[in-house]
Amino acid sequence: MAKMCAAALAGQWAEALAINRQLLPLHLKLFVEANPIPVKWAMAERGLIGPAVRLPLTPLSAGLHDTVRAAMRAAGI
């Protein structure tokens, strides 16, 4: 996101658009459940935060783990 924003601010539209295209499938999958549940799961999956969530959030449905994980991989994350 930082690279995409920097490219856009620098007027490098083609580069910003290419980065956006790469990230778009991930962005769509990060809304398979209520935000921020998939985002927190993805961060925990990468070891950036712990796996626990506080109410009113619930853990990401187990059946969606592979969906979000595949989108992360496709985005290069």
Secondary structure as GFF3:
##gff-version 3
##sequence-region A 1 77
A	DSSP	alpha_helix	2	9	.	.	.	ID=ss1
A	DSSP	alpha_helix	13	29	.	.	.	ID=ss2
A	DSSP	alpha_helix	37	45	.	.	.	ID=ss3
A	DSSP	three_ten_helix	62	64	.	.	.	ID=ss4
A	DSSP	alpha_helix	65	74	.	.	.	ID=ss5
###
